[in-house]
Amino acid sequence: MAIEIQCVSLVLRRDAIDSRYAGGWVAFLDEHRHLLGLGAWYDEHLFCLSVMDGSVMPAIVRRFGQKGLTMMVRTDGRAVAWADGCILDGRRLTLPCEWVEFARRNAVFLRGHEPGEIITRRHFPVACDLDDPPL
């Protein structure tokens, strides 16, 4: 499967979440369930969080790093590639990412797998009201 990307999207590998995120996929999903159908959705390989304002992404990336994910590959202290997640801005990668591939202009999938159906926020019933706290 593939997942739709919108505006500014953070895409995470589910296998990385399961093996390195504190508590694995079950804890991750429990902590972010309130976003499903709003700005978040997932397929069997990837999780996507899309926002309108990309200025919040550095804080989100830091938070996921604190939870055990390796977000970037660094050389001499400089970010050179994405690792467990990647940010797409305006449907382009902000750093190189070896594991993501475009299914079409606004959808990505995990390289080495078939893109198949494109999963969007519409595949998830809204699990919260708009007063739920953000990440």
Residue pairs with C-beta under 8 A, 6 or more apart in sequence:
1 43
1 44
1 45
1 109
1 113
1 115
1 116
1 117
1 118
1 119
2 43
2 103
2 104
2 107
2 108
2 109
2 115
2 116
2 117
2 118
2 119
3 11
3 41
3 42
3 43
3 46
3 47
3 48
3 107
3 108
3 109
3 118
3 119
3 120
4 41
4 48
4 106
4 107
4 118
4 119
4 120
4 121
5 11
5 48
5 50
5 88
5 91
5 106
5 107
5 108
6 50
6 106
7 50
7 51
7 52
7 54
7 90
8 50
8 51
8 52
8 53
8 54
8 57
8 87
8 88
8 89
8 90
9 48
9 49
9 50
9 51
9 87
9 88
10 48
10 49
10 50
10 51
10 57
10 60
10 61
10 85
10 86
10 87
11 46
11 47
11 48
11 85
11 86
11 87
11 88
11 100
11 108
12 46
12 47
12 48
12 49
12 64
12 69
12 84
12 85
13 45
13 46
13 84
13 85
13 99
13 110
14 25
14 42
14 44
14 45
14 46
14 47
15 45
16 69
16 70
16 83
16 84
16 85
17 24
17 25
17 28
17 47
17 69
17 84
18 24
18 25
20 68
20 69
20 70
20 84
21 27
21 28
21 64
21 67
21 68
21 69
22 67
22 68
23 30
28 47
28 67
32 40
32 47
32 49
32 135
33 127
33 128
34 127
34 128
34 132
34 133
35 49
35 127
35 128
35 132
35 135
36 121
36 124
36 125
36 126
36 127
37 121
37 122
37 124
37 125
37 126
37 127
38 121
38 126
38 128
39 49
39 50
39 51
39 121
40 47
40 48
40 49
40 50
40 121
40 124
41 47
41 48
41 119
41 120
41 121
41 123
41 124
42 48
42 119
43 109
43 119
45 109
45 110
45 113
46 108
46 109
46 110
49 60
49 135
50 121
51 57
54 87
54 89
57 87
60 135
61 71
61 72
61 85
61 87
63 135
64 71
64 84
64 85
65 71
69 83
69 84
69 85
70 83
70 84
71 82
71 83
71 84
71 85
72 79
72 80
72 81
72 82
72 83
72 95
73 79
73 80
73 81
73 82
73 83
74 80
79 95
80 95
80 96
81 95
81 96
81 97
81 98
82 93
82 95
82 96
82 97
82 100
86 93
86 94
86 95
86 97
86 100
87 93
87 94
87 95
88 94
88 108
91 105
91 106
93 100
98 111
99 110
99 111
100 108
100 109
100 110
100 111
101 108
101 109
101 110
101 111
101 115
102 108
103 109
103 115
103 118
104 118
107 115
107 118
109 115
109 116
